[in-house]
Amino acid sequence: MRSPPFESVVRKISGDTFRRHLLPVLVCSGLLGLTDLGVLLGVESFVIRSIESVFVVMIGAFLLTATIRLQQNVSGLSGTR
């Protein structure tokens, strides 16, 4: 049985959104976890906290753009603007 076109469009949009917007969130989250290793390397805590702050801001920005993109896709599929 062939799936309706609507389902294939939704599947494509969700995959595209994941690849372009949510994958960077996962990468930044992983790097955020790795910043604690700086303590073992002798990096000052101020530098580590600064790097962590940068990653938190980047994660927020990536999530914001992903949310906006998904809202645009949903409104485009439903025909409302």
C-alpha positions as a printed NumPy array, in Angstrom:
array([[ 0.   ,  0.   ,  0.   ],
       [ 1.352,  3.385, -0.975],
       [ 1.453,  6.116,  1.663],
       [-0.431,  9.339,  0.984],
       [ 1.601, 12.311, -0.251],
       [ 0.924, 14.23 ,  2.967],
       [ 2.725, 11.624,  5.075],
       [ 5.754, 11.625,  2.795],
       [ 5.92 , 15.415,  2.934],
       [ 5.746, 15.378,  6.729],
       [ 8.416, 12.667,  6.902],
       [10.7  , 14.694,  4.601],
       [10.194, 17.891,  6.598],
       [10.887, 16.251,  9.931],
       [14.043, 14.563,  8.586],
       [15.235, 17.785,  7.005],
       [14.616, 19.75 , 10.193],
       [16.461, 17.171, 12.269],
       [19.472, 17.167,  9.982],
       [19.779, 20.927,  9.64 ],
       [18.704, 22.191, 13.045],
       [18.602, 19.545, 15.741],
       [21.816, 17.728, 14.894],
       [23.887, 20.84 , 15.792],
       [22.067, 20.888, 19.151],
       [23.247, 17.34 , 19.814],
       [26.802, 18.188, 18.76 ],
       [26.937, 21.269, 20.995],
       [25.471, 19.265, 23.886],
       [28.217, 16.685, 23.483],
       [30.883, 19.367, 23.369],
       [29.344, 21.003, 26.418],
       [29.822, 17.749, 28.286],
       [33.434, 17.568, 27.169],
       [34.3  , 20.996, 28.559],
       [34.514, 19.5  , 32.04 ],
       [37.565, 17.596, 30.875],
       [39.381, 20.923, 30.885],
       [39.647, 20.611, 34.664],
       [41.78 , 17.514, 34.215],
       [43.977, 19.368, 31.745],
       [44.57 , 22.216, 34.2  ],
       [42.478, 24.876, 32.465],
       [41.204, 27.609, 34.77 ],
       [37.589, 27.311, 35.861],
       [36.787, 30.784, 34.5  ],
       [37.78 , 29.69 , 30.996],
       [35.737, 26.494, 31.297],
       [32.647, 28.383, 32.477],
       [33.039, 30.842, 29.607],
       [33.22 , 28.038, 27.055],
       [30.19 , 26.367, 28.643],
       [28.264, 29.65 , 28.388],
       [29.062, 29.885, 24.687],
       [27.777, 26.367, 24.07 ],
       [24.582, 27.023, 26.047],
       [23.879, 30.139, 23.971],
       [24.562, 28.212, 20.749],
       [22.173, 25.442, 21.821],
       [19.488, 28.036, 22.537],
       [19.993, 29.662, 19.143],
       [19.819, 26.324, 17.337],
       [16.633, 25.373, 19.189],
       [15.093, 28.755, 18.389],
       [15.768, 28.406, 14.667],
       [14.473, 24.817, 14.704],
       [11.252, 25.942, 16.37 ],
       [10.738, 28.75 , 13.87 ],
       [11.397, 26.409, 10.949],
       [ 8.951, 23.804, 12.229],
       [ 6.287, 26.464, 12.747],
       [ 6.801, 27.689,  9.185],
       [ 6.535, 24.141,  7.866],
       [ 3.344, 23.436,  9.802],
       [ 1.741, 26.66 ,  8.657],
       [ 2.774, 25.889,  5.085],
       [ 1.232, 22.425,  5.255],
       [-2.002, 23.659,  6.785],
       [-2.298, 26.542,  4.328],
       [-2.418, 29.28 ,  6.942],
       [ 0.035, 32.14 ,  7.08 ]])
